[in-house]
Amino acid sequence: MTASKGAPGFPVPFHPTTRSIMGKLRDMSWPTLRNFWELENLLRKALHTHNGTGTNTSIVGGTPEENPGTGVPIASSNQAIAFGDYAVASTGDYNIAIGAGTNAGPNFGAQATGPAGNAGAGAIAIGGAPNAGAVASGQAAIAIGGSRSSGTAGAVAAGQHSVAIGPSASTDAASGQSVAIGDFVSCTNGGMVAIGSQGVFASGNQAVAIGGNTSGGNSVAIGTGAFCNAARGVAIGGSGPIGDTTNAQAPNAVALGSAANAAHTNGTALGFRSATTVADQIVLGATAAQTGTNATRMYCFGTSTAPTDSTIPTSGITLWLDEAGNNLKFRVRYSDGVTLKTGTVALV
């Protein structure tokens, strides 16, 4: 490889801007070179490009001065910063876009376009080429990650104070204070968290989806194949061996365990393929017909001493093993909150 013109003795070619600077430095006398003003101007030319039309705007990177007009980053709002070809920091004040694109569209650079005025302060987009870049259009939103496919935006943070991290992660305009992390992960309402990949979404207000999907307000879905589509529901678990899912399908329902199904209001299903049948029910374990193999075997461990009465709640039931007398004993408090009774089952 031949040496660059204007920089003899260097084995690799320089960027055109660098070549120009090296030539100017070579031609300067030492007294001139020691002039700080001259050196400052040279460095400014090396670091700054065009389209800094906003007040106090700084742009770093992009097409060199020798070839202006193509791929130039744009920072057109107050205190905006754009870094990389086709990167755009505009509309809102203090927006930052970092990441080059290959054209003005569809494979644009990073786009930080938070709302106009000081209300849009601090939108940040990071990620670009070879496909479309990240887009931060919400107030103080953060988007990190370029796209995996041509013509499709990378991470998109459209919600106020929202965060989107990962290829195709997104928070829409309604999802303020939401966080989407992963590949093809989305938040479509306020105050949500969605973490995972390939279709994980949270669409209920204040919902949390980690590996699963939620559509109920204040609901939680954790695990691949976990679904919660009712308010205040909780689904934790994965898919069963034949693809069935863990579901909390009614308000206040809880499904815990692979393929558990809580389909009734205030119902709780605990265990592999356990399922509620009526509202206000707690189901522990499953039948052989439900599991497809054997019924779930349950074990309960307890103390060998009687409880203190003050610890038994209203309508509460507790038991213990009377080993000396070979009895299984119960102690209950009635719904009046006062009456206490004891039961005994003889063990043989």
N, C-alpha and C positions, 0 to 999 in steps of 0.2 A: 504494500500500500504506500502510495507516495505521500510525501510531506505536504502540509497545507501551505498555500501561498500566504506569505506574510508572517509565517511562524517556522522558520528553518530549524531543522534539528528535531522536530517532533514527529514521531512515526505514525500518528493517526490524524485524520482530518478534524478540524474544529467546526463547530456550529458557525454559520455565517456571521452572526453577531459577535461571537468570540474572535473570529478572524479579523473583523473590522477593528475591534478594540486592540488586539495584539499589534496590528499594523500601526495604529495611532501611538501606542506606547513605544514602539520601536523608533518612530520618527521624532519623538519628543526629546528635547534636551533635558538633562537631569534637573536643572532649575525649574523648567516648566512642569516636569513630572512631579516635582515636590510641591507644586501649587495645588492645595487641597481643592480649590474650586474646580480646576480642570478634571481632577481625578473623580470628584463627586459627579460631575456631568457624565463622565464615561460610565460609571457604575449605574447611574440612573437610567441611561440608555439601555444597558444590558438587562436591567431588571423590569422595566416598565414598558408596557405596550399601549394599545389604543383603547378608545371607547370608555374612558373614565369620565363620563359626563355628569355623574352625581357630585354633589358638594363634598369636599374632603374625601373623595373616593380613591381607593388604592386597588390597582390591578397588578397581579404578578403572573408572568408566564404567558404562553400563547404564541402566536405567530411573530417572528422577529421583525424588527424595523425595516430590514431590507426587502420584505415581501408583505407589506401591509394589506389589509382588506379581506383576507381569507382566514376563517377560523379564529378570528380575534375574540378573546373573552370580553364580556360586557359587564360593567358595573355601573348602572345608571341611576342608582338611588344613593341617598346620603350615607356616607361611611361604609359603602358596600365593598366587598372584595371578591374578585373572580380569578380563579387560577386554573389554567388549562384551556386549550382550544375549544371554542363553542360553549364554554361555561358562561352562565348568566346569573348575575346577582342584581335583581331589579325590584321595583315596586316598593317594597318596604325598606325602612332604614336598617342599617347594620347587618344586612343579610350577607352570608358567606357561601360561595359556591366553589368547590374544589373537585376537579375531575374533568379530563378532556373527553370530547366527543369526536366523531369522524365527520360530522356534517351538522347543519343547522336543524335537521330533522329528517328522518325519524330517530337517527342515532346521535342525539344531541349530547352535550356535556352536562355536568351537574347544573341544576336549576334551583336557585334559592329565590323564591318569589313571594315571600310572606306579605301580608296585606300592607297597604300604603300607610305612610306616616310612622310615628314612633310606636304605634300599636303593633307593628310587624317586627319589632326589634328582635334580632338574634336568630332568625331562621338560618339553618345550616344544612347544606346538601353536600355530601361527599361520595364520590363514585362516578365513574364514567366509562370510557371506551373499553372494548370495541363496540359494545352495544349502547343502548340509551343509558343516560346517567340517572342519578338519584334526584328526586324532586321534593323540596321542602316548601310548601305553599301555605302552611298554617302559621299563625302567630307564634314566634319562638319555637317552631317545630324543628326536629332533627331527623334527617333521612340519611342513612349510610348504606351504600351498596349499589353497584351498577346492575343492569339487567343481564339475564342469561340468554335472552333471545333478541334478535334484531327488531327494532321498531317498537319494542315494549319498554315502558319506563322501568327503572330499577326500583329501589325502595322509594315509597311515596308517603310523606307525612303531611296530610292535609288538615288534620285536627289541631286545634289550638293547644300549644304546649305538649304535643304528642311526639312519640319517638317511633321510627320504623327502621329496623336494622336487618339487612339481608336481601338477597335478590327477590324482587316482587313482594316483599313485605309491605303492608299498607295500613294506614289509618285514614279514614275518610273525614270529610269536613265536619261531621257530627260527632266525631270521636275525640273530643278534647280530653287531655290528660291521660291518653291511652298509650299503651306500649305494645308494639308488634315486633317480635323477634323470630327470624327464621326464613325459610324459603316458601313462598306462596302462603303467607300467614296474614290474616287481616283482622282489624278491629272496626266495627261499624256503629259504635255507640260510645258514650262518654265513660271515662274512668275504668277502662277495661285493660286486661293483660292477656295477650295471646302469644304463646311460645311453642315452637315446634316446626313442622315442615309439611308440605304437600297437603294443603286444604284445611289446616287448623284455623278456626275462626271463633271470635267472640262477638256476639251481636246483642247481648243483653246488657243493660246499663249496670256498671260496676261488676261485670262478670270476669271470671278468670278461666282461661282455657290453656292447659299445658298438655299438649299432645292430643287433646280431644276437641269437642265443639260445644259451645254454649249458646243458647238463644234466650234464656230467661234472665231477668234482672237479679243481681246479687247471687248468681249461681256459680258453681265451680265444676269443671270437668277436667280430670287429670288422668292421663293414660291414653295410649292409642286405642281407639275404639270406644272411648267414653263420650257419652252424649248427655247433655242436660238441657232440656227445652222447657223448663218451667221455673217460675220465680223461686228463689231461695233454695233451689235444689242442689244436691251434691252427687256427682257420679265419679267414682274412683275405681279404675280397673281397665283391663284391656279386652280385646275380642276373645271369644271362646274358640275352641278348636275347629268349629265349622263356620266361623265368621260372625257369630252372633255378638252383639255389643253390650256394653254396660250402660244402662239407661236410668235416668231419674226423670220421669215423665209427668210429674204432678207437683203442685206447690208444696214446698217443704219436704219433698221426698228425698230419701238417701239410698243410693245403690253403691254397695261396697263389695268388690270382688269381681273377678272375671265373669262377664256375661250376666251379672246380677241385674234384676229388673224391678224397680220401684215405680209402679204405674198408678199409685193411688195417693191421694192427698195425705200428708203426714205419715206416709208409709216408709218403712225401713226394711231393706233387703240386704242381708249380710251373708256372703259366701258364694262360692261358685254356682252360678245358675239359680240362685235363690230368687224367689219372686213373690211379691205381695198379691193378695187376692181381694182385699177390702181396704178402705181408708183406716187410718189410725192403727195400723198393724205393724208389728215387728216380727220379721221372719228370720230365723237363724238356721242356715243350712238348706238343703234341698233333697227332694225325693229321688229315688232311682230313675223314675220316669223323666224327671227334669234334667238330671246329670247325664243320662244315657248309659250309665254304668252302675254305680252303687250309690245308695243314699249317703248323705253326709253324716258322719258320726260326730257327735258333739260331746265334749268333756267340760265339766264344771268343777272347779277346785275351790274349796272353802276352808275355813278355820275349824278347829275342834272345840271352840269355846263360845258361849252364848254372847250375843251383842249387848251393848249398853242401850237401854230403851230410848234414851234421848237422841240416839243416832238414827233411829228408824223414822223415816218421813211419813207423812200422812198418806195412806193407801199403799205404804211400802211393805214389801215382803222380804225377809232374809232367812237364810237357813244355815245350819252348821251340823257337823257330824259329832254325835255323842258317842265316842268310841267306847267309853267305859260301860255305858248302858246298851250298846248295840242299837242305837236309834238315829234316825234322820229327823232333825227337829226344825220346826218353822216358828218364826215369831213375826206377827203382823200388827200393823196399826190401822185401825179402821178410818174411813173417810171423815169421821167426826173429829179426827185429830187427837182424840183422847183414848179411846178404847184400844187395849192391847190384848192379844190372844196368842197362845202357844199351841202348836200341833205337833204330834209325834207319829212317826212311821217306824214300826219295829222292823229291824233287819234280821234276817234268819240265814 
